[in-house]
Amino acid sequence: MSISLFNVSPNLPTEALVLNSYETFSSVRTLLLNLSNDLTGEHRDVALAIHQLSELGVMLVAQMMDREAPLPPKLKHGQKCGRGLAPDGGVSVT
């Protein structure tokens, strides 16, 4: 018997899925970087490799966000916009 602890609502708009994906990758990236500071040797190398993959995920989702809903030209990274902070500004999407 398979029980799913977590579910994603099938009715979520694409923008909500993309924004939540961005936040998830960003959180993983930060957690791994913090963890790698406490590790040495091979364990640190593995944590940094996973961090690099999560960074790639952040970049891919950010590119998708820019294509679907580009930020206004005057908006700088870290400034408020309709979806929270601009990318790379400690995104807290609202």
C-alpha positions in Angstrom: 0.0 0.0 0.0 1.4 3.3 -1.1 0.5 6.4 1.0 1.5 9.9 -0.2 2.4 12.3 2.6 2.7 15.3 0.3 0.5 16.2 -2.6 0.4 19.1 -5.1 -3.0 20.4 -5.9 -3.8 19.6 -9.6 -5.6 22.9 -9.9 -2.7 25.3 -9.1 -1.9 27.8 -11.8 1.4 27.4 -13.6 2.7 30.6 -12.1 2.2 29.2 -8.5 4.0 26.0 -9.5 6.9 27.9 -11.0 7.2 30.3 -8.0 7.1 27.5 -5.5 9.7 25.5 -7.5 12.0 28.6 -7.4 11.5 29.0 -3.6 12.2 25.2 -3.1 15.4 25.2 -5.1 16.5 28.4 -3.4 16.0 26.9 0.0 17.8 23.7 -0.9 20.7 25.7 -2.3 21.0 27.8 0.9 20.7 24.7 3.2 23.4 22.8 1.2 25.8 25.7 1.2 25.4 26.1 5.0 25.8 22.4 5.5 28.9 22.3 3.3 30.6 24.8 5.7 30.4 22.1 8.5 31.7 19.3 6.4 35.2 18.3 5.2 36.6 16.0 2.5 34.4 13.8 0.4 31.2 14.7 2.3 31.8 18.4 1.6 32.5 17.7 -2.1 29.2 15.8 -2.4 27.3 18.6 -0.6 28.9 21.2 -2.9 28.1 19.1 -6.0 24.4 18.9 -4.9 24.5 22.6 -4.2 25.7 23.2 -7.8 22.8 21.1 -9.2 20.3 23.0 -7.1 21.9 26.3 -8.3 21.3 25.0 -11.9 17.6 24.3 -10.9 17.3 27.9 -9.6 18.7 29.3 -12.8 16.4 27.2 -15.0 13.3 28.2 -13.1 14.4 31.8 -13.0 14.8 31.7 -16.8 11.3 30.2 -17.1 9.9 33.0 -14.8 11.6 35.6 -17.0 10.1 34.2 -20.1 6.6 33.9 -18.7 6.4 37.1 -16.6 9.5 39.3 -17.2 10.3 41.8 -14.5 9.9 45.5 -15.4 13.2 46.9 -16.8 13.7 49.4 -14.0 13.4 46.7 -11.3 16.7 45.7 -9.7 17.5 42.5 -8.0 16.2 42.5 -4.5 13.5 45.2 -5.1 9.9 44.5 -4.5 7.7 43.4 -7.4 4.3 41.9 -7.7 5.6 38.4 -7.0 7.8 39.2 -4.0 11.4 40.2 -4.4 13.3 40.3 -7.7 15.3 37.1 -8.3 18.5 36.7 -6.3 17.1 39.1 -3.6 16.2 36.5 -1.0 12.9 35.7 -2.7 9.9 35.5 -0.5 7.0 35.2 -2.9 3.6 36.5 -2.0 
